[in-house]
Amino acid sequence: MTTVKCPVCAIDLPSDAINDHLDKSCTLAKSPSKPRTSAIQNQIKNENGDWSFMTPASGSVSGSKTKKRKSASKSDAKKPASRVDDNDKDNDNDKNDSDSDLEIIPTQSKKKKAENTTHRQNKQKTDVPPAPIFTTKATQSTPNNLIQAQPLAERVRPTTIDGYVGQEDLMGENGILRSMILSDNIPSSIFWGPPGSGKTTLARIIAHRSNAKLKELSATNSGVAEAKQILDQAKTTLKLNGTRTILFIDEIHRYSKSQQDTFLPYMESGACVVIGATTENPSFKINNALLSRCHVYCLTKLSGEDITTMLRNALHKWRDQNAHHAHQAIEEIIDADFLRYLSSISDGDGRAALNSLEMVLRAVEIRHRSTTTKPTTKEDLLGSLKRSMVLKYDRDGDFHYDSISAFHKAVRGSCVDGALYWLARMVEAGEDALYIARRMVVIASEDVGMADCAALPLATATYQACQFIGLPECRINLAHCTVYLAEAAKSIRSYVGYNNAVDAVRNHPQYPVPIHLRNAPTQLMKSLGYGREYLYNPAYAHPVHQEYFPHDLPHDARLINREHKVHDQQLLDEWEKESVSVKSGDGQLHQQESSAQPAKCPKGLGK
């Protein structure tokens, strides 16, 4: 017959007697003096103090003095000493919990086990030294691996206004942003500028100068929920102790315009100063409501002198932080000319320039420590840097549209060199060849127009050639068409004439078509006079005059094919000075040099 354990007192019983035992015999189940949970816990706790659910009690010894049995009846004396009923043990333990005089005397093996347990506990207590109340020596903190892994651009980032390099119009002696930082009156702002122009550095300097709490987020890996949590904390902090919070959000344009609405109430109430950094045009990427509550500061690319100064400062800091490295080898390679070269290939990106400097420093250091390879030379590094140069170009960014605009204007101005330069900039950066070819088709009609009717077929053929061939070979077709369009005579009669026609249509009512210009395909229309007075021009040996406009259209609106051209004598003189060539003593043609600035397009002209 199978046996089961009682879930209360853990006695082995036949399976068919477990119910009767729980109803009649189990004293723990019927004990009213103490909650069942306490009895169960005391019964099934093992000798190590661990909880062993649904296991028989092992007779653990408590820390209190063990009471001996006062007397035993004759019936108890007749029972074998080695046989102790589990039920009696449970009852005795329950009585012991209730401060009863009766307690079971442990057997010899259990006594030995209890003594070993007590001895082990006492030994552990004596072996462990007491904890000191006061620490006499401060523990040395382990170095932060994240700080050690920071790139050079992060480690040399300036923290003061005087250490900031670049953006002289904003951070110079008379810069408006500098005065606002010094007066601790910086409002919510948007920093718009290319990568590496100092947007993040500027935000940290503002927070450090104003003693405000700085919280940084990046819209690339943080959602609006996290930003809202920081904004709520900023509001509470300002209310409790008056400490302002500056929330710097990098790449804020990654938030959708509906998500950007989250910042509006906090900015409007002044609970938090929000500074957003973006590389995209805020006019297109930032919510208009957010723009109205922010000051937009335009940061430009760093100049060559600014980046050279930045590299020089970084090199000084690196020498101070790495006194044991190979300074002699570095001094032989990284001189003033080398720093200027790094500045020239960085394209106004301070972070890219610092990364290039760090790469050079590591390369020189590794070669200097190596005994098998030859030392690094300046020529080797220059060659590596030239091969690592990558043209920055974003097909969806502002530079994409700015480049094609510069190309179009160079062709319109008949500047072959400028047009080829911008063409090469776009092609080498990976621009779509068909995108450039489509613009050439537009130029052929808009700018060349009737002055050279062969331009449109050539531009169309260029577009088809780019489809057939593709890059890199079709760059020759693009250059061919670019030179032709730039050197061709220009006429904007068709372009301007259509624009004038659009103005006449939009600015005047929709007058009916004159009856003599209407078509008469049916007899009814002919009977109504449709086309009756129309003069068929090929039927006459001489020109004829008839009205082709609606009768009620004003006369000035009918001047469609007209061009408004401005005569500026100063611009004419500058053009002649730049373009007229003179013969030198060797008989060769040379263009006259001039320091005059390029003339700007008169207001109202140009595209």
Secondary structure per residue as TSV (DSSP state, phi and psi in degrees):
chain	resnum	aa	ss	phi	psi
A	1	M	-	360.0	137.1
A	2	T	-	-76.0	146.9
A	3	T	E	-116.5	152.8
A	4	V	E	-133.0	159.0
A	5	K	E	-93.3	140.9
A	6	C	-	-68.4	127.2
A	7	P	T	-66.9	-9.9
A	8	V	T	-102.4	-54.6
A	9	C	T	-107.3	-1.3
A	10	A	-	63.8	34.0
A	11	I	-	-92.6	140.2
A	12	D	E	-75.9	123.8
A	13	L	E	-136.4	156.1
A	14	P	E	-62.6	149.5
A	15	S	G	-64.3	-28.4
A	16	D	G	-85.0	-4.8
A	17	A	G	-109.8	3.3
A	18	I	H	-68.0	-35.9
A	19	N	H	-68.9	-44.4
A	20	D	H	-63.4	-35.9
A	21	H	I	-63.6	-43.7
A	22	L	I	-66.9	-32.8
A	23	D	I	-81.2	-32.8
A	24	K	I	-120.2	-42.6
A	25	S	I	-99.9	-25.3
A	26	C	-	-73.9	108.8
A	27	T	H	-72.1	-31.5
A	28	L	H	-66.9	-35.0
A	29	A	H	-70.3	-28.0
A	30	K	H	-101.2	-0.6
A	31	S	-	-70.3	118.4
A	32	P	-	-92.3	-8.3
A	33	S	S	-78.9	-22.9
A	34	K	S	-144.2	147.2
A	35	P	-	-59.6	146.1
A	36	R	H	-63.2	-33.1
A	37	T	H	-63.0	-39.7
A	38	S	H	-66.8	-40.7
A	39	A	H	-65.0	-40.5
A	40	I	H	-65.5	-42.1
A	41	Q	H	-63.9	-43.2
A	42	N	H	-67.5	-28.8
A	43	Q	H	-78.6	-37.0
A	44	I	H	-104.6	8.7
A	45	K	B	-77.2	130.1
A	46	N	-	-84.6	-179.3
A	47	E	T	-71.7	-20.0
A	48	N	T	-89.3	4.0
A	49	G	S	83.4	4.1
A	50	D	-	-89.6	154.6
A	51	W	B	-92.7	123.9
A	52	S	-	-121.1	95.1
A	53	F	T	-71.5	139.8
A	54	M	T	61.4	36.5
A	55	T	S	-127.2	149.5
A	56	P	-	-64.8	151.2
A	57	A	-	-67.3	140.2
A	58	S	-	-98.8	10.7
A	59	G	-	70.4	45.7
A	60	S	-	-70.0	150.0
A	61	V	-	-97.0	131.3
A	62	S	-	-79.9	165.5
A	63	G	S	-72.8	-15.0
A	64	S	S	-80.1	167.8
A	65	K	-	-66.6	133.1
A	66	T	-	-76.7	129.0
A	67	K	-	-90.4	138.7
A	68	K	-	-91.2	152.8
A	69	R	-	-68.1	130.3
A	70	K	-	-69.2	-50.0
A	71	S	-	-153.4	161.8
A	72	A	-	-135.0	143.8
A	73	S	-	-75.8	166.5
A	74	K	H	-64.7	-36.7
A	75	S	H	-64.9	-34.1
A	76	D	H	-72.6	-33.6
A	77	A	H	-67.6	-30.2
A	78	K	T	-72.8	-16.8
A	79	K	S	-72.3	145.8
A	80	P	-	-62.5	141.6
A	81	A	T	-69.4	-28.4
A	82	S	T	-80.0	-12.2
A	83	R	-	-106.9	110.1
A	84	V	-	-118.0	123.0
A	85	D	-	-69.7	132.4
A	86	D	H	-61.5	-32.8
A	87	N	H	-67.3	-38.3
A	88	D	H	-65.0	-39.0
A	89	K	H	-61.2	-43.2
A	90	D	H	-62.7	-41.8
A	91	N	H	-66.1	-40.2
A	92	D	H	-66.0	-42.0
A	93	N	H	-63.3	-38.1
A	94	D	H	-64.2	-39.4
A	95	K	H	-67.9	-37.7
A	96	N	H	-62.3	-37.6
A	97	D	H	-66.3	-25.1
A	98	S	T	-95.4	24.6
A	99	D	T	59.8	41.9
A	100	S	-	-86.5	156.8
A	101	D	S	-77.0	-15.3
A	102	L	-	-93.0	128.9
A	103	E	-	-148.1	145.3
A	104	I	-	-73.1	137.3
A	105	I	-	-83.1	123.8
A	106	P	-	-64.3	151.8
A	107	T	-	-72.5	174.2
A	108	Q	H	-64.3	-42.3
A	109	S	H	-67.5	-37.7
A	110	K	H	-71.6	-32.8
A	111	K	H	-61.8	-44.2
A	112	K	H	-63.7	-41.1
A	113	K	H	-66.1	-39.2
A	114	A	H	-66.3	-39.1
A	115	E	H	-64.5	-40.5
A	116	N	H	-62.8	-41.0
A	117	T	H	-63.8	-44.0
A	118	T	H	-64.8	-40.6
A	119	H	H	-64.7	-40.0
A	120	R	H	-66.9	-40.4
A	121	Q	H	-65.5	-40.8
A	122	N	H	-66.1	-36.5
A	123	K	H	-66.3	-39.5
A	124	Q	H	-65.3	-36.0
A	125	K	H	-68.2	-37.2
A	126	T	H	-79.3	-27.6
A	127	D	H	-76.1	-30.1
A	128	V	S	-80.8	119.8
A	129	P	-	-71.7	152.0
A	130	P	-	-67.0	145.6
A	131	A	-	-69.8	134.8
A	132	P	-	-69.6	144.7
A	133	I	S	-77.1	-41.9
A	134	F	S	-120.2	139.5
A	135	T	-	-88.5	123.7
A	136	T	S	-84.9	-18.4
A	137	K	S	-136.1	128.4
A	138	A	-	-69.3	135.3
A	139	T	-	-74.2	141.3
A	140	Q	-	-80.6	126.1
A	141	S	-	-76.1	142.1
A	142	T	-	-72.8	146.4
A	143	P	-	-64.9	144.1
A	144	N	-	-78.3	119.2
A	145	N	H	-66.7	-31.9
A	146	L	H	-66.4	-38.2
A	147	I	H	-66.9	-40.5
A	148	Q	H	-66.5	-28.9
A	149	A	T	-85.2	-2.6
A	150	Q	-	-65.1	141.6
A	151	P	-	-70.9	168.3
A	152	L	H	-60.8	-36.6
A	153	A	H	-61.7	-31.0
A	154	E	H	-82.5	-36.0
A	155	R	H	-72.3	-27.9
A	156	V	T	-103.1	14.5
A	157	R	-	-64.4	126.8
A	158	P	-	-69.8	152.1
A	159	T	-	-119.3	0.7
A	160	T	S	-124.4	162.3
A	161	I	S	-65.5	-40.2
A	162	D	T	-66.6	-26.2
A	163	G	T	-84.0	-7.8
A	164	Y	-	-76.2	135.5
A	165	V	-	-117.7	133.0
A	166	G	S	99.1	176.8
A	167	Q	-	53.9	54.5
A	168	E	H	-62.7	-30.7
A	169	D	H	-68.7	-23.9
A	170	L	H	-103.6	-37.8
A	171	M	H	-113.6	9.0
A	172	G	S	-73.6	-172.5
A	173	E	T	-60.6	-35.1
A	174	N	T	-108.9	17.1
A	175	G	-	-69.8	141.0
A	176	I	H	-69.4	-36.9
A	177	L	H	-70.0	-35.2
A	178	R	H	-63.4	-43.3
A	179	S	H	-65.7	-35.0
A	180	M	H	-71.0	-34.3
A	181	I	H	-69.1	-42.7
A	182	L	H	-65.6	-32.7
A	183	S	T	-86.6	2.9
A	184	D	T	53.8	49.1
A	185	N	-	-133.6	40.7
A	186	I	-	-79.6	127.6
A	187	P	-	-91.0	179.7
A	188	S	S	-62.4	135.6
A	189	S	E	-142.6	162.4
A	190	I	E	-123.4	121.6
A	191	F	E	-98.4	113.2
A	192	W	E	-111.7	120.4
A	193	G	-	-172.5	167.0
A	194	P	-	-70.2	167.5
A	195	P	T	-61.7	141.6
A	196	G	T	78.0	17.5
A	197	S	S	-93.8	-4.0
A	198	G	S	103.2	26.4
A	199	K	H	-70.9	-49.1
A	200	T	H	-65.9	-41.8
A	201	T	H	-59.7	-40.4
A	202	L	H	-65.0	-40.7
A	203	A	H	-64.8	-39.4
A	204	R	H	-70.1	-35.2
A	205	I	H	-65.0	-39.9
A	206	I	H	-61.4	-46.0
A	207	A	H	-65.8	-39.7
A	208	H	H	-68.0	-37.7
A	209	R	H	-72.4	-37.5
A	210	S	H	-87.7	-2.1
A	211	N	T	58.3	26.5
A	212	A	-	-90.1	160.1
A	213	K	E	-75.9	130.3
A	214	L	E	-106.3	125.3
A	215	K	E	-117.7	128.3
A	216	E	E	-113.0	136.2
A	217	L	E	-134.5	154.4
A	218	S	E	-123.1	125.4
A	219	A	T	-66.2	-8.9
A	220	T	T	-76.8	-26.1
A	221	N	T	-135.2	8.6
A	222	S	-	-126.4	135.7
A	223	G	-	-91.0	179.8
A	224	V	H	-70.7	-29.3
A	225	A	H	-61.3	-43.0
A	226	E	H	-65.5	-39.6
A	227	A	H	-65.2	-39.2
A	228	K	H	-66.3	-35.5
A	229	Q	H	-62.7	-42.2
A	230	I	H	-65.9	-39.0
A	231	L	H	-64.6	-39.5
A	232	D	H	-65.6	-41.4
A	233	Q	H	-63.7	-37.9
A	234	A	H	-63.4	-39.9
A	235	K	H	-64.7	-41.3
A	236	T	H	-68.1	-41.8
A	237	T	H	-63.2	-41.8
A	238	L	H	-65.2	-35.4
A	239	K	H	-72.1	-36.0
A	240	L	H	-81.4	-51.9
A	241	N	H	-124.2	6.2
A	242	G	-	75.7	12.7
A	243	T	-	-86.4	125.6
A	244	R	-	-79.5	157.8
A	245	T	E	-125.1	133.0
A	246	I	E	-107.3	118.2
A	247	L	E	-99.7	111.1
A	248	F	E	-99.0	122.5
A	249	I	E	-115.9	109.5
A	250	D	E	-81.7	143.4
A	251	E	T	55.6	48.8
A	252	I	G	-63.7	-20.5
A	253	H	G	-69.6	-11.6
A	254	R	G	-70.8	-24.2
A	255	Y	S	-72.3	139.4
A	256	S	-	-69.0	164.5
A	257	K	H	-65.8	-30.4
A	258	S	H	-71.5	-35.2
A	259	Q	H	-69.4	-30.7
A	260	Q	H	-66.9	-18.6
A	261	D	G	-65.3	-17.9
A	262	T	G	-60.4	-32.9
A	263	F	G	-81.6	-14.1
A	264	L	H	-60.6	-52.0
A	265	P	H	-63.9	-33.6
A	266	Y	H	-72.2	-37.2
A	267	M	H	-71.5	-38.4
A	268	E	H	-68.9	-35.5
A	269	S	H	-84.8	-9.7
A	270	G	T	79.4	12.9
A	271	A	S	-68.2	-25.8
A	272	C	-	-152.2	143.8
A	273	V	E	-94.8	118.9
A	274	V	E	-104.8	124.7
A	275	I	E	-119.8	116.8
A	276	G	E	-107.0	142.3
A	277	A	E	-116.7	135.3
A	278	T	E	-147.8	147.3
A	279	T	S	-98.9	-5.5
A	280	E	S	-99.6	160.3
A	281	N	-	-65.8	117.8
A	282	P	H	-60.9	-25.1
A	283	S	H	-61.4	-27.9
A	284	F	H	-105.9	-27.0
A	285	K	H	-106.5	-15.6
A	286	I	S	-110.8	140.4
A	287	N	-	-58.4	138.7
A	288	N	H	-62.5	-36.5
A	289	A	H	-64.9	-36.2
A	290	L	H	-71.8	-37.8
A	291	L	H	-64.5	-35.2
A	292	S	H	-68.6	-18.6
A	293	R	T	-102.1	4.6
A	294	C	S	-126.2	155.0
A	295	H	E	-95.7	127.3
A	296	V	E	-96.1	120.9
A	297	Y	E	-111.5	124.3
A	298	C	E	-94.1	115.1
A	299	L	-	-98.2	133.8
A	300	T	-	-101.6	171.3
A	301	K	-	-61.7	144.9
A	302	L	-	-71.1	142.0
A	303	S	-	-75.3	167.3
A	304	G	H	-61.6	-38.5
A	305	E	H	-66.5	-39.1
A	306	D	H	-63.7	-43.3
A	307	I	H	-69.4	-37.0
A	308	T	H	-61.8	-43.2
A	309	T	H	-62.4	-41.0
A	310	M	H	-62.9	-42.4
A	311	L	H	-66.0	-38.7
A	312	R	H	-64.3	-43.4
A	313	N	H	-64.8	-40.2
A	314	A	H	-65.5	-38.0
A	315	L	H	-65.9	-38.0
A	316	H	H	-64.1	-43.7
A	317	K	H	-65.5	-37.8
A	318	W	H	-65.1	-38.8
A	319	R	H	-64.4	-38.4
A	320	D	H	-68.3	-35.2
A	321	Q	H	-84.1	-17.3
A	322	N	-	-129.2	68.6
A	323	A	T	-71.2	-20.4
A	324	H	T	-94.1	2.1
A	325	H	S	-87.3	178.3
A	326	A	-	-79.4	85.7
A	327	H	H	-76.5	-32.8
A	328	Q	H	-66.2	-43.5
A	329	A	H	-65.4	-35.4
A	330	I	H	-70.8	-39.1
A	331	E	H	-62.9	-31.2
A	332	E	H	-73.4	-22.1
A	333	I	H	-105.3	-52.0
A	334	I	-	-88.1	90.5
A	335	D	-	-109.6	-169.7
A	336	A	H	-63.8	-39.2
A	337	D	H	-65.7	-38.7
A	338	F	H	-66.2	-39.0
A	339	L	H	-65.1	-38.9
A	340	R	H	-66.0	-34.2
A	341	Y	H	-67.6	-42.4
A	342	L	H	-60.3	-37.1
A	343	S	H	-66.4	-36.9
A	344	S	H	-70.5	-28.8
A	345	I	H	-94.6	-0.3
A	346	S	T	-86.5	-11.5
A	347	D	T	57.9	42.2
A	348	G	T	73.9	10.1
A	349	D	-	-100.8	108.0
A	350	G	H	-65.1	-38.2
A	351	R	H	-65.8	-40.6
A	352	A	H	-64.1	-38.5
A	353	A	H	-65.2	-41.8
A	354	L	H	-68.1	-35.8
A	355	N	H	-65.6	-38.7
A	356	S	H	-64.9	-40.7
A	357	L	H	-63.5	-41.0
A	358	E	H	-64.2	-39.1
A	359	M	H	-62.8	-40.8
A	360	V	H	-65.1	-44.1
A	361	L	H	-61.7	-42.5
A	362	R	H	-68.3	-39.3
A	363	A	H	-63.2	-43.6
A	364	V	H	-65.2	-39.8
A	365	E	H	-67.2	-42.6
A	366	I	H	-65.3	-43.8
A	367	R	H	-66.1	-33.5
A	368	H	H	-68.7	-36.5
A	369	R	H	-79.5	-22.4
A	370	S	-	-76.5	142.3
A	371	T	S	-102.6	-9.0
A	372	T	S	-100.5	-30.0
A	373	T	S	-96.6	156.7
A	374	K	-	-77.9	155.2
A	375	P	-	-62.7	152.5
A	376	T	-	-76.6	137.2
A	377	T	-	-109.2	163.8
A	378	K	H	-64.0	-35.9
A	379	E	H	-65.7	-38.2
A	380	D	H	-62.7	-43.2
A	381	L	H	-67.7	-39.8
A	382	L	H	-63.1	-40.8
A	383	G	H	-64.2	-39.3
A	384	S	H	-67.5	-39.5
A	385	L	H	-67.3	-36.4
A	386	K	H	-64.6	-39.3
A	387	R	H	-72.3	-23.8
A	388	S	T	-89.4	-1.5
A	389	M	-	-70.3	132.8
A	390	V	-	-127.2	128.0
A	391	L	-	-72.8	130.8
A	392	K	-	-86.5	126.0
A	393	Y	-	-157.7	131.5
A	394	D	-	-122.5	117.8
A	395	R	T	-67.5	-17.3
A	396	D	T	-109.0	-0.5
A	397	G	S	-94.1	-178.0
A	398	D	H	-64.7	-36.3
A	399	F	H	-64.2	-27.8
A	400	H	H	-59.3	-47.9
A	401	Y	H	-78.6	-34.2
A	402	D	H	-65.3	-36.8
A	403	S	H	-68.4	-44.9
A	404	I	H	-69.1	-29.5
A	405	S	H	-67.2	-42.5
A	406	A	H	-64.8	-38.7
A	407	F	H	-62.5	-45.9
A	408	H	H	-61.9	-44.3
A	409	K	H	-69.4	-32.1
A	410	A	H	-67.1	-40.5
A	411	V	H	-66.1	-42.7
A	412	R	H	-62.1	-35.6
A	413	G	T	-84.1	7.0
A	414	S	T	59.4	31.2
A	415	C	-	-97.3	97.2
A	416	V	H	-64.7	-43.4
A	417	D	H	-62.9	-45.4
A	418	G	H	-64.3	-40.4
A	419	A	H	-64.2	-42.6
A	420	L	H	-67.1	-33.9
A	421	Y	H	-63.2	-49.5
A	422	W	H	-69.7	-30.0
A	423	L	H	-62.9	-45.0
A	424	A	H	-65.5	-37.8
A	425	R	H	-59.4	-43.3
A	426	M	H	-73.1	-44.0
A	427	V	H	-66.5	-45.6
A	428	E	H	-67.9	-24.9
A	429	A	T	-84.7	-5.1
A	430	G	T	99.8	20.0
A	431	E	-	-67.2	150.7
A	432	D	-	-67.7	125.8
A	433	A	H	-63.8	-35.0
A	434	L	H	-67.9	-30.6
A	435	Y	H	-63.8	-41.5
A	436	I	H	-69.4	-39.9
A	437	A	H	-66.3	-35.4
A	438	R	H	-64.1	-39.0
A	439	R	H	-65.7	-33.7
A	440	M	H	-65.4	-35.8
A	441	V	H	-64.0	-38.1
A	442	V	H	-66.3	-42.9
A	443	I	H	-61.8	-36.7
A	444	A	I	-60.6	-33.0
A	445	S	I	-97.5	-33.9
A	446	E	I	-75.9	-44.9
A	447	D	I	-104.2	-41.9
A	448	V	I	-80.2	-52.7
A	449	G	G	55.6	-133.2
A	450	M	G	-74.3	-9.9
A	451	A	G	-70.7	-27.0
A	452	D	-	-152.1	96.3
A	453	C	T	-72.1	-9.3
A	454	A	T	-80.2	-8.7
A	455	A	H	-69.1	-40.2
A	456	L	H	-66.0	-47.0
A	457	P	H	-59.7	-37.0
A	458	L	H	-67.3	-41.8
A	459	A	H	-65.8	-38.6
A	460	T	H	-65.4	-41.3
A	461	A	H	-64.4	-34.6
A	462	T	H	-64.4	-41.8
A	463	Y	H	-61.5	-42.9
A	464	Q	H	-66.4	-37.0
A	465	A	H	-63.7	-38.8
A	466	C	H	-65.9	-33.5
A	467	Q	H	-67.4	-41.7
A	468	F	H	-72.9	-42.1
A	469	I	H	-97.9	-52.1
A	470	G	-	79.4	170.5
A	471	L	T	-75.3	151.0
A	472	P	T	-89.3	-7.3
A	473	E	T	-68.4	-32.9
A	474	C	T	-71.8	-3.8
A	475	R	H	-60.6	-29.3
A	476	I	H	-68.9	-39.7
A	477	N	H	-64.3	-39.4
A	478	L	H	-64.4	-42.4
A	479	A	H	-65.2	-39.3
A	480	H	H	-57.6	-51.2
A	481	C	H	-68.9	-33.8
A	482	T	H	-63.1	-46.9
A	483	V	H	-64.1	-41.2
A	484	Y	H	-63.1	-47.0
A	485	L	H	-65.7	-36.9
A	486	A	H	-68.8	-36.3
A	487	E	H	-88.0	-11.8
A	488	A	S	-71.9	154.0
A	489	A	-	-65.6	150.3
A	490	K	-	-114.5	139.5
A	491	S	-	-148.8	126.2
A	492	I	-	-109.7	23.2
A	493	R	H	-59.5	-47.1
A	494	S	H	-66.8	-38.8
A	495	Y	H	-68.3	-48.9
A	496	V	H	-68.9	-37.5
A	497	G	H	-62.2	-41.5
A	498	Y	H	-65.8	-40.6
A	499	N	H	-62.2	-38.6
A	500	N	H	-65.3	-37.2
A	501	A	H	-65.4	-39.2
A	502	V	H	-63.1	-40.5
A	503	D	H	-63.6	-40.4
A	504	A	H	-65.2	-37.2
A	505	V	H	-69.6	-40.6
A	506	R	H	-77.7	-27.2
A	507	N	H	-98.1	-0.6
A	508	H	S	-133.6	158.3
A	509	P	-	-63.2	162.9
A	510	Q	-	-85.0	86.7
A	511	Y	-	-70.3	152.5
A	512	P	-	-70.6	155.8
A	513	V	-	-70.3	132.9
A	514	P	-	-55.0	142.6
A	515	I	G	-65.1	-30.4
A	516	H	G	-75.2	-13.1
A	517	L	G	-96.7	-0.9
A	518	R	S	-82.5	151.2
A	519	N	-	-83.0	147.8
A	520	A	-	-127.6	78.0
A	521	P	-	-79.2	-16.7
A	522	T	S	-117.4	163.5
A	523	Q	H	-66.8	-34.9
A	524	L	H	-61.8	-44.4
A	525	M	H	-64.6	-37.2
A	526	K	H	-65.6	-39.0
A	527	S	H	-67.0	-24.6
A	528	L	T	-83.6	-3.1
A	529	G	T	95.0	11.3
A	530	Y	T	-64.6	123.6
A	531	G	T	72.6	12.2
A	532	R	T	-70.2	-41.4
A	533	E	T	-97.4	14.5
A	534	Y	-	-74.1	135.2
A	535	L	-	-99.8	118.3
A	536	Y	-	-81.3	106.7
A	537	N	G	-58.7	-42.5
A	538	P	G	-62.5	-14.6
A	539	A	G	-82.8	-6.0
A	540	Y	-	-110.2	145.3
A	541	A	S	-83.7	-2.5
A	542	H	S	-140.6	161.8
A	543	P	-	-63.8	145.1
A	544	V	-	-122.1	155.2
A	545	H	-	-113.5	131.3
A	546	Q	-	-150.3	160.8
A	547	E	-	-82.7	129.3
A	548	Y	-	-114.4	-0.8
A	549	F	S	-105.1	160.4
A	550	P	-	-58.7	144.4
A	551	H	T	-62.2	-33.0
A	552	D	T	-88.7	-3.7
A	553	L	S	-71.3	128.6
A	554	P	-	-58.9	156.0
A	555	H	T	-67.8	-37.6
A	556	D	G	-68.7	-24.2
A	557	A	G	-76.6	-14.6
A	558	R	G	-84.8	-5.8
A	559	L	-	-83.2	78.1
A	560	I	-	-82.2	-50.9
A	561	N	S	-88.4	70.0
A	562	R	-	-132.9	149.6
A	563	E	-	-126.1	133.7
A	564	H	-	-99.0	109.5
A	565	K	-	-118.3	142.0
A	566	V	-	-104.6	138.3
A	567	H	-	-106.5	117.0
A	568	D	-	-122.5	108.8
A	569	Q	H	-65.1	-34.7
A	570	Q	H	-65.6	-43.9
A	571	L	H	-65.5	-35.6
A	572	L	H	-63.8	-42.3
A	573	D	H	-65.1	-39.9
A	574	E	H	-65.4	-38.9
A	575	W	H	-65.0	-43.9
A	576	E	H	-63.6	-38.0
A	577	K	H	-66.6	-34.9
A	578	E	H	-81.5	-33.4
A	579	S	H	-98.5	-25.3
A	580	V	-	-72.9	130.2
A	581	S	E	-101.8	146.5
A	582	V	E	-123.0	156.8
A	583	K	E	-89.8	133.9
A	584	S	-	-94.1	-173.4
A	585	G	T	-65.5	-25.0
A	586	D	T	-85.0	1.0
A	587	G	S	84.7	-1.2
A	588	Q	-	-90.9	154.6
A	589	L	E	-83.1	130.4
A	590	H	E	-132.1	141.6
A	591	Q	E	-82.1	137.7
A	592	Q	-	-67.8	138.8
A	593	E	-	-84.2	144.3
A	594	S	-	-148.2	143.3
A	595	S	-	-97.2	6.9
A	596	A	-	-67.7	144.4
A	597	Q	-	-73.6	150.7
A	598	P	-	-59.3	137.7
A	599	A	-	-71.5	142.5
A	600	K	-	-89.0	153.9
A	601	C	-	-70.6	131.8
A	602	P	-	-57.9	151.4
A	603	K	T	-62.5	133.4
A	604	G	T	93.6	-9.7
A	605	L	-	-111.8	163.3
A	606	G	-	84.9	175.3
A	607	K	-	-131.6	360.0
